[in-house]
Amino acid sequence: MIDKPLLPTYNLPVHLNNLRVLNDYIKSRYTTFEIFMDAIDNGLVPHLKNEFGTSKIPIDRNGNPERESILEEPSDEILQHLKQITPIDNTEQYFNRIEYEIDRILNLIPNYPEHFGLEEIKHIVLNKFKLINSFISAEQDVIDTYINIMSHYPPEKFFEAVSEYDSKSRLKQEFQNRNNVITTCETWYPNIFTSSEAYSFFDFLITNRAKEKQLAEISFYYRKFKYHHFIHAEIREIDCIRWLSETYHIELTKIKTQPNCYTENREKYFNLLKDQYMK
């Protein structure tokens, strides 16, 4: 909630860049901005790969790659300007790409405000210049979060602001954890997992990653959890299959062997999140 008018601010392009980055960060569901940046460098943010990936880039008559627009129902004028730069392989390309797209769009919007109240960003993005949000894709609650994060920072200090936001979020989560002590065995299935953290880790993987490629993804996670002793040694494949059916309504007939479910991206993603969950 924004309780009172905030001080005037400036540099709308930088604010819009920041807002797109924050929206991607929140959408990714990584717990810190640092981990989110590492995930980009490792190609582990699925919605960015889908949005900026080269597989969706059509080739024009001259053989020059032209990016398929990520705007909803864009005008012909916009399509003329939105050209493919590079696929996103690292954070530098990620930030350059966002800056490029924002600048292209703002060039088509005359007389956008140079000085404004920070709280006005919501109106600018959601109402006044809707074309902007067709690229940023931020909901109202994300914009509110951005305004609160930046309430004591100029737009160029976004990284410092989001770092403080992460710190406050972690403290809040730790407080919640202390006040939500697990009181029943059923909460984290101790007959299967060796700790509540292991269950939380597995639950995140199943909920966020395993729906698209169920058999291979889940098989990989089962093998990794067994290897790291995150689930009890006596839990057999059939036990896991039965538990997945009862708990997540995921129906499997088998668990793949390690060679048949391993990919480098799965390994990177697992290790990144393991460091986050299993401290």
NUDRENPA-67708 format. One record per residue: x, y, z of N, C-alpha, C in turn; residue number from 0. Coordinates in steps of 0.2 Angstrom, whole numbers, plus 5000, padded with zeros to 4 digits. Layout:
// residues N
((X Y Z) (X Y Z) (X Y Z) NUM) ...
This chain:
// residues 279
((5004 4994 5000) (5000 5000 5000) (5004 5006 5000) 0) ((5002 5011 4996) (5006 5018 4996) (5002 5022 5001) 1) ((5005 5024 5006) (5001 5028 5011) (5001 5035 5010) 2) ((5006 5038 5007) (5006 5045 5006) (5010 5047 4999) 3) ((5009 5053 4996) (5013 5054 4990) (5020 5054 4991) 4) ((5024 5051 4986) (5031 5051 4987) (5034 5056 4983) 5) ((5041 5057 4985) (5044 5063 4982) (5045 5062 4974) 6) ((5045 5068 4971) (5046 5067 4963) (5052 5063 4961) 7) ((5052 5060 4956) (5057 5056 4953) (5058 5058 4946) 8) ((5063 5054 4942) (5064 5056 4936) (5067 5050 4932) 9) ((5068 5051 4926) (5071 5045 4922) (5067 5039 4921) 10) ((5061 5041 4918) (5056 5035 4916) (5059 5029 4913) 11) ((5063 5030 4908) (5066 5024 4905) (5069 5019 4910) 12) ((5073 5022 4915) (5077 5018 4919) (5072 5014 4924) 13) ((5067 5018 4926) (5061 5015 4930) (5058 5009 4927) 14) ((5057 5010 4920) (5053 5005 4917) (5058 4999 4916) 15) ((5064 5000 4915) (5069 4994 4914) (5069 4991 4921) 16) ((5069 4994 4926) (5069 4991 4933) (5063 4987 4934) 17) ((5057 4990 4932) (5051 4987 4933) (5051 4980 4930) 18) ((5053 4980 4923) (5053 4974 4920) (5057 4969 4923) 19) ((5063 4971 4925) (5068 4966 4929) (5065 4963 4935) 20) ((5062 4968 4939) (5058 4966 4945) (5053 4961 4944) 21) ((5049 4962 4938) (5043 4957 4937) (5046 4951 4935) 22) ((5052 4951 4931) (5055 4944 4929) (5057 4940 4935) 23) ((5060 4944 4940) (5063 4941 4946) (5057 4938 4950) 24) ((5052 4942 4951) (5046 4939 4955) (5043 4933 4951) 25) ((5042 4934 4945) (5039 4928 4941) (5043 4922 4941) 26) ((5050 4923 4942) (5055 4917 4942) (5054 4913 4948) 27) ((5052 4916 4954) (5051 4913 4960) (5058 4911 4963) 28) ((5063 4913 4961) (5069 4913 4965) (5069 4917 4971) 29) ((5073 4915 4976) (5072 4918 4983) (5076 4924 4984) 30) ((5082 4925 4980) (5086 4931 4980) (5087 4933 4973) 31) ((5089 4940 4972) (5090 4943 4966) (5097 4940 4963) 32) ((5101 4938 4968) (5108 4936 4966) (5107 4929 4963) 33) ((5103 4925 4966) (5101 4918 4963) (5098 4919 4956) 34) ((5093 4924 4955) (5090 4925 4949) (5095 4927 4944) 35) ((5100 4931 4945) (5105 4933 4940) (5109 4927 4938) 36) ((5111 4923 4943) (5115 4917 4942) (5111 4912 4937) 37) ((5104 4912 4938) (5100 4908 4934) (5100 4910 4927) 38) ((5100 4917 4926) (5100 4920 4919) (5106 4918 4916) 39) ((5112 4918 4919) (5118 4917 4916) (5119 4909 4914) 40) ((5115 4905 4917) (5115 4898 4916) (5109 4896 4912) 41) ((5105 4901 4909) (5099 4899 4905) (5094 4895 4908) 42) ((5093 4897 4915) (5088 4893 4919) (5082 4897 4921) 43) ((5080 4902 4917) (5074 4905 4918) (5069 4904 4912) 44) ((5064 4899 4913) (5061 4897 4907) (5057 4902 4903) 45) ((5053 4907 4907) (5049 4911 4903) (5053 4916 4899) 46) ((5060 4918 4901) (5064 4922 4897) (5067 4918 4891) 47) ((5068 4912 4892) (5070 4908 4886) (5065 4907 4881) 48) ((5059 4907 4883) (5053 4906 4879) (5052 4913 4875) 49) ((5053 4918 4879) (5051 4925 4876) (5056 4928 4871) 50) ((5063 4926 4873) (5068 4929 4869) (5072 4924 4865) 51) ((5070 4918 4865) (5073 4913 4862) (5073 4913 4854) 52) ((5079 4911 4851) (5079 4911 4844) (5074 4906 4840) 53) ((5072 4901 4844) (5067 4897 4840) (5061 4900 4838) 54) ((5059 4906 4841) (5053 4909 4838) (5054 4915 4834) 55) ((5060 4915 4831) (5062 4921 4827) (5061 4919 4820) 56) ((5056 4922 4816) (5056 4921 4809) (5061 4924 4805) 57) ((5063 4921 4799) (5068 4924 4795) (5064 4928 4789) 58) ((5066 4934 4788) (5063 4938 4782) (5066 4936 4776) 59) ((5064 4939 4770) (5066 4937 4764) (5073 4938 4762) 60) ((5076 4943 4766) (5084 4944 4765) (5088 4940 4769) 61) ((5085 4935 4773) (5089 4931 4777) (5091 4934 4784) 62) ((5088 4940 4785) (5090 4943 4792) (5085 4941 4797) 63) ((5087 4938 4803) (5083 4937 4808) (5079 4943 4811) 64) ((5072 4942 4811) (5068 4947 4814) (5064 4944 4820) 65) ((5065 4947 4826) (5061 4945 4831) (5054 4945 4831) 66) ((5051 4939 4833) (5043 4939 4833) (5041 4943 4839) 67) ((5037 4948 4838) (5035 4953 4843) (5033 4950 4849) 68) ((5035 4952 4855) (5032 4950 4861) (5027 4955 4864) 69) ((5025 4959 4860) (5019 4964 4861) (5012 4961 4859) 70) ((5007 4962 4863) (5001 4960 4861) (4998 4964 4855) 71) ((4996 4962 4850) (4993 4965 4844) (4997 4972 4843) 72) ((5003 4971 4841) (5007 4977 4840) (5006 4980 4833) 73) ((5007 4987 4833) (5006 4990 4826) (5011 4989 4821) 74) ((5010 4990 4815) (5015 4989 4810) (5021 4994 4811) 75) ((5020 4999 4814) (5025 5004 4816) (5030 5001 4821) 76) ((5027 4998 4826) (5031 4994 4831) (5035 4989 4828) 77) ((5032 4985 4824) (5035 4979 4821) (5041 4981 4817) 78) ((5041 4987 4814) (5046 4989 4810) (5052 4990 4814) 79) ((5051 4992 4820) (5057 4994 4825) (5060 4988 4829) 80) ((5056 4983 4830) (5058 4978 4835) (5062 4973 4831) 81) ((5068 4973 4831) (5073 4969 4827) (5076 4964 4832) 82) ((5078 4958 4830) (5082 4954 4834) (5089 4956 4835) 83) ((5091 4956 4842) (5098 4958 4843) (5102 4951 4844) 84) ((5101 4948 4850) (5104 4942 4851) (5100 4938 4856) 85) ((5100 4931 4856) (5097 4928 4861) (5100 4929 4868) 86) ((5096 4928 4873) (5099 4930 4880) (5103 4924 4882) 87) ((5110 4925 4883) (5114 4920 4886) (5117 4922 4892) 88) ((5117 4928 4894) (5120 4930 4900) (5116 4937 4903) 89) ((5118 4939 4909) (5115 4945 4912) (5116 4951 4908) 90) ((5122 4952 4905) (5123 4958 4901) (5118 4959 4895) 91) ((5118 4953 4891) (5113 4953 4886) (5106 4954 4888) 92) ((5104 4951 4894) (5097 4952 4897) (5096 4960 4898) 93) ((5100 4963 4901) (5099 4970 4903) (5099 4974 4896) 94) ((5104 4973 4892) (5104 4976 4886) (5098 4975 4882) 95) ((5095 4969 4882) (5089 4968 4878) (5083 4972 4881) 96) ((5083 4972 4887) (5077 4976 4890) (5078 4983 4889) 97) ((5084 4986 4890) (5085 4993 4888) (5083 4995 4881) 98) ((5085 4990 4876) (5084 4991 4869) (5076 4991 4868) 99) ((5073 4987 4871) (5065 4986 4869) (5062 4992 4872) 100) ((5064 4994 4878) (5060 5000 4881) (5062 5006 4877) 101) ((5068 5007 4875) (5070 5013 4871) (5066 5013 4865) 102) ((5065 5008 4862) (5061 5007 4855) (5054 5009 4856) 103) ((5051 5007 4862) (5044 5008 4863) (5043 5016 4865) 104) ((5048 5018 4869) (5047 5025 4871) (5048 5030 4865) 105) ((5052 5028 4860) (5053 5032 4854) (5046 5033 4850) 106) ((5042 5029 4852) (5035 5029 4848) (5030 5033 4852) 107) ((5032 5035 4858) (5027 5038 4863) (5030 5046 4864) 108) ((5027 5050 4861) (5029 5057 4862) (5027 5060 4868) 109) ((5031 5064 4871) (5030 5068 4877) (5028 5064 4883) 110) ((5032 5058 4884) (5031 5055 4890) (5035 5059 4896) 111) ((5032 5059 4902) (5034 5063 4907) (5042 5062 4909) 112) ((5045 5067 4911) (5052 5067 4913) (5053 5067 4920) 113) ((5048 5071 4924) (5048 5071 4931) (5041 5070 4933) 114) ((5040 5066 4938) (5034 5063 4940) (5034 5061 4948) 115) ((5029 5060 4951) (5029 5056 4957) (5030 5049 4956) 116) ((5033 5046 4961) (5035 5039 4960) (5028 5035 4960) 117) ((5023 5037 4964) (5017 5033 4964) (5013 5034 4957) 118) ((5015 5039 4953) (5012 5039 4946) (5014 5034 4941) 119) ((5019 5030 4943) (5022 5025 4938) (5016 5020 4937) 120) ((5012 5019 4942) (5006 5014 4941) (5002 5016 4936) 121) ((5000 5023 4936) (4995 5026 4931) (4999 5026 4924) 122) ((5005 5028 4924) (5009 5028 4918) (5009 5021 4914) 123) ((5010 5016 4918) (5011 5009 4915) (5004 5006 4914) 124) ((4999 5007 4918) (4993 5003 4918) (4988 5007 4914) 125) ((4988 5013 4914) (4983 5017 4911) (4985 5022 4905) 126) ((4990 5026 4906) (4992 5031 4902) (4995 5029 4895) 127) ((5000 5024 4896) (5004 5022 4891) (5004 5014 4891) 128) ((4998 5011 4889) (4997 5004 4890) (5002 5000 4885) 129) ((5004 5003 4880) (5009 5000 4876) (5015 4998 4880) 130) ((5017 5002 4885) (5023 5000 4889) (5022 4994 4892) 131) ((5016 4993 4895) (5015 4987 4899) (5014 4980 4895) 132) ((5013 4981 4888) (5013 4975 4884) (5020 4972 4884) 133) ((5025 4976 4885) (5032 4973 4886) (5033 4971 4893) 134) ((5032 4975 4898) (5034 4974 4905) (5030 4969 4908) 135) ((5023 4969 4906) (5018 4963 4908) (5018 4963 4916) 136) ((5018 4969 4919) (5018 4969 4927) (5010 4970 4929) 137) ((5009 4966 4934) (5002 4967 4937) (5003 4972 4942) 138) ((4997 4974 4945) (4996 4980 4949) (5000 4979 4956) 139) ((5000 4973 4958) (5004 4971 4964) (5011 4972 4963) 140) ((5014 4970 4957) (5021 4970 4956) (5023 4978 4956) 141) ((5019 4982 4953) (5021 4989 4952) (5020 4992 4959) 142) ((5016 4990 4963) (5016 4992 4970) (5022 4990 4974) 143) ((5024 4984 4973) (5030 4982 4976) (5036 4986 4974) 144) ((5036 4987 4967) (5042 4992 4965) (5042 4998 4968) 145) ((5036 5002 4968) (5036 5008 4971) (5038 5008 4978) 146) ((5036 5003 4982) (5038 5003 4989) (5046 5001 4990) 147) ((5048 4997 4985) (5056 4996 4985) (5060 5002 4984) 148) ((5057 5006 4979) (5061 5012 4977) (5059 5018 4981) 149) ((5055 5018 4986) (5053 5024 4989) (5059 5028 4992) 150) ((5064 5025 4994) (5070 5029 4996) (5076 5029 4992) 151) ((5075 5027 4986) (5081 5026 4981) (5079 5030 4974) 152) ((5085 5033 4971) (5084 5035 4965) (5084 5029 4960) 153) ((5081 5030 4954) (5080 5025 4949) (5087 5021 4948) 154) ((5093 5025 4948) (5099 5021 4946) (5101 5017 4952) 155) ((5098 5017 4958) (5100 5013 4963) (5096 5007 4964) 156) ((5093 5004 4959) (5089 4998 4959) (5092 4992 4962) 157) ((5098 4991 4961) (5101 4985 4963) (5102 4985 4971) 158) ((5104 4991 4973) (5104 4992 4981) (5097 4991 4984) 159) ((5092 4994 4980) (5085 4994 4983) (5083 4987 4983) 160) ((5084 4983 4978) (5081 4976 4978) (5085 4971 4983) 161) ((5091 4973 4984) (5095 4969 4989) (5092 4970 4996) 162) ((5090 4977 4997) (5087 4978 5004) (5081 4974 5004) 163) ((5077 4974 4999) (5070 4971 4998) (5071 4963 5000) 164) ((5077 4960 4997) (5078 4953 4998) (5080 4952 5005) 165) ((5084 4957 5008) (5085 4956 5016) (5079 4956 5020) 166) ((5075 4961 5019) (5069 4961 5023) (5064 4955 5022) 167) ((5064 4953 5015) (5060 4947 5014) (5062 4941 5018) 168) ((5069 4940 5018) (5072 4934 5021) (5071 4935 5029) 169) ((5071 4941 5032) (5070 4941 5039) (5063 4940 5040) 170) ((5058 4942 5036) (5051 4941 5037) (5050 4933 5036) 171) ((5053 4930 5032) (5052 4923 5031) (5055 4919 5037) 172) ((5060 4921 5039) (5063 4918 5045) (5059 4919 5051) 173) ((5056 4924 5052) (5051 4926 5057) (5045 4921 5057) 174) ((5042 4921 5050) (5036 4916 5049) (5038 4909 5051) 175) ((5044 4907 5049) (5046 4900 5050) (5047 4898 5057) 176) ((5049 4903 5061) (5049 4902 5069) (5043 4902 5072) 177) ((5038 4905 5069) (5031 4905 5071) (5026 4900 5068) 178) ((5029 4896 5064) (5025 4891 5060) (5028 4885 5061) 179) ((5030 4883 5067) (5033 4876 5068) (5029 4871 5066) 180) ((5032 4866 5063) (5029 4860 5061) (5026 4856 5067) 181) ((5020 4855 5067) (5017 4851 5073) (5015 4844 5071) 182) ((5014 4843 5065) (5012 4836 5063) (5016 4833 5058) 183) ((5017 4826 5059) (5021 4823 5054) (5019 4823 5047) 184) ((5012 4824 5046) (5010 4824 5039) (5012 4830 5035) 185) ((5014 4835 5039) (5016 4841 5035) (5021 4840 5030) 186) ((5027 4837 5032) (5032 4836 5027) (5034 4829 5026) 187) ((5030 4824 5028) (5031 4817 5026) (5037 4814 5028) 188) ((5039 4814 5035) (5045 4812 5037) (5046 4804 5036) 189) ((5041 4801 5034) (5042 4794 5032) (5045 4793 5025) 190) ((5046 4799 5021) (5049 4799 5015) (5055 4803 5015) 191) ((5054 4809 5017) (5060 4814 5017) (5064 4814 5023) 192) ((5070 4816 5023) (5074 4816 5029) (5074 4822 5033) 193) ((5071 4828 5030) (5070 4834 5033) (5064 4838 5030) 194) ((5062 4843 5034) (5056 4847 5031) (5059 4851 5025) 195) ((5066 4853 5025) (5069 4857 5020) (5069 4853 5013) 196) ((5070 4846 5014) (5070 4842 5008) (5063 4841 5005) 197) ((5058 4841 5009) (5051 4841 5007) (5050 4847 5003) 198) ((5051 4853 5006) (5050 4859 5003) (5053 4860 4996) 199) ((5059 4858 4996) (5063 4858 4990) (5060 4853 4984) 200) ((5058 4847 4986) (5055 4843 4982) (5048 4846 4979) 201) ((5044 4848 4984) (5038 4851 4982) (5038 4857 4977) 202) ((5044 4861 4978) (5045 4867 4973) (5046 4864 4967) 203) ((5050 4859 4966) (5052 4856 4960) (5046 4853 4956) 204) ((5042 4849 4960) (5036 4846 4957) (5031 4851 4955) 205) ((5030 4856 4959) (5025 4861 4957) (5027 4866 4952) 206) ((5033 4867 4951) (5036 4872 4946) (5039 4870 4940) 207) ((5042 4863 4940) (5046 4861 4935) (5043 4855 4932) 208) ((5040 4851 4935) (5039 4844 4933) (5033 4843 4929) 209) ((5029 4848 4928) (5022 4847 4925) (5023 4846 4917) 210) ((5028 4849 4914) (5029 4849 4907) (5032 4842 4905) 211) ((5037 4840 4908) (5040 4833 4906) (5040 4829 4912) 212) ((5034 4826 4914) (5033 4823 4920) (5038 4817 4921) 213) ((5038 4813 4917) (5042 4807 4918) (5050 4808 4919) 214) ((5053 4811 4914) (5060 4813 4914) (5062 4817 4920) 215) ((5058 4823 4921) (5059 4827 4926) (5059 4824 4933) 216) ((5054 4821 4935) (5053 4817 4941) (5058 4812 4942) 217) ((5059 4808 4937) (5064 4803 4938) (5071 4806 4940) 218) ((5073 4811 4937) (5079 4815 4938) (5079 4817 4945) 219) ((5074 4820 4948) (5074 4822 4955) (5074 4817 4960) 220) ((5070 4811 4958) (5070 4805 4963) (5077 4803 4963) 221) ((5081 4802 4958) (5088 4800 4958) (5092 4804 4962) 222) ((5092 4811 4961) (5096 4816 4964) (5094 4816 4972) 223) ((5088 4815 4973) (5086 4815 4981) (5089 4809 4984) 224) ((5089 4803 4981) (5091 4797 4983) (5099 4798 4984) 225) ((5102 4801 4979) (5110 4801 4979) (5112 4806 4985) 226) ((5108 4811 4986) (5110 4816 4992) (5107 4814 4998) 227) ((5103 4809 4999) (5100 4807 5005) (5095 4812 5008) 228) ((5091 4815 5003) (5086 4819 5005) (5080 4815 5006) 229) ((5079 4809 5003) (5074 4804 5005) (5077 4798 5008) 230) ((5073 4795 5012) (5076 4789 5015) (5078 4783 5010) 231) ((5083 4780 5012) (5086 4775 5007) (5081 4769 5006) 232) ((5077 4768 5010) (5072 4762 5009) (5066 4764 5005) 233) ((5066 4770 5003) (5060 4772 4998) (5062 4770 4991) 234) ((5057 4765 4989) (5058 4762 4982) (5055 4766 4977) 235) ((5056 4765 4971) (5053 4768 4965) (5046 4767 4966) 236) ((5043 4761 4967) (5036 4760 4968) (5033 4765 4973) 237) ((5037 4766 4979) (5034 4770 4984) (5033 4777 4982) 238) ((5038 4779 4978) (5038 4786 4976) (5032 4787 4971) 239) ((5031 4782 4966) (5026 4783 4962) (5019 4783 4965) 240) ((5018 4779 4970) (5012 4778 4974) (5011 4785 4978) 241) ((5016 4788 4981) (5016 4794 4984) (5014 4800 4980) 242) ((5017 4800 4974) (5016 4805 4969) (5008 4805 4967) 243) ((5006 4799 4966) (4999 4799 4964) (4994 4801 4969) 244) ((4996 4799 4976) (4991 4801 4981) (4992 4808 4983) 245) ((4998 4811 4982) (4999 4818 4985) (4998 4823 4979) 246) ((5000 4822 4973) (5000 4827 4968) (4996 4825 4962) 247) ((4993 4819 4962) (4989 4816 4957) (4992 4816 4950) 248) ((4999 4814 4951) (5003 4813 4945) (5004 4805 4944) 249) ((5002 4803 4939) (5002 4796 4937) (5008 4794 4933) 250) ((5012 4790 4936) (5018 4787 4933) (5018 4779 4933) 251) ((5021 4776 4928) (5021 4769 4928) (5028 4766 4930) 252) ((5033 4771 4929) (5040 4769 4931) (5044 4775 4932) 253) ((5050 4774 4935) (5055 4779 4936) (5061 4778 4931) 254) ((5063 4783 4927) (5068 4782 4922) (5075 4781 4926) 255) ((5080 4777 4923) (5086 4777 4925) (5090 4784 4924) 256) ((5095 4784 4928) (5099 4791 4928) (5101 4793 4921) 257) ((5104 4788 4917) (5107 4790 4910) (5101 4793 4906) 258) ((5095 4790 4907) (5089 4792 4903) (5085 4798 4905) 259) ((5087 4801 4910) (5084 4807 4913) (5088 4813 4914) 260) ((5095 4812 4913) (5100 4817 4915) (5100 4822 4909) 261) ((5100 4828 4911) (5102 4833 4906) (5106 4838 4909) 262) ((5111 4842 4906) (5115 4847 4909) (5111 4853 4912) 263) ((5106 4855 4909) (5101 4860 4912) (5098 4858 4918) 264) ((5096 4852 4918) (5092 4849 4924) (5097 4849 4930) 265) ((5103 4847 4929) (5109 4847 4934) (5110 4854 4936) 266) ((5111 4859 4932) (5112 4866 4934) (5107 4868 4938) 267) ((5101 4867 4936) (5095 4870 4939) (5094 4867 4946) 268) ((5095 4860 4947) (5095 4857 4953) (5100 4859 4958) 269) ((5106 4860 4956) (5111 4862 4960) (5110 4869 4963) 270) ((5108 4874 4958) (5106 4881 4960) (5101 4881 4966) 271) ((5096 4877 4965) (5091 4877 4970) (5093 4873 4976) 272) ((5097 4868 4975) (5099 4864 4981) (5103 4869 4986) 273) ((5107 4873 4983) (5111 4878 4988) (5106 4883 4991) 274) ((5100 4884 4988) (5095 4889 4991) (5091 4885 4996) 275) ((5089 4879 4995) (5084 4876 5000) (5088 4872 5005) 276) ((5093 4869 5004) (5097 4864 5008) (5103 4867 5011) 277) ((5102 4872 5015) (5107 4876 5018) (5109 4872 5025) 278) 
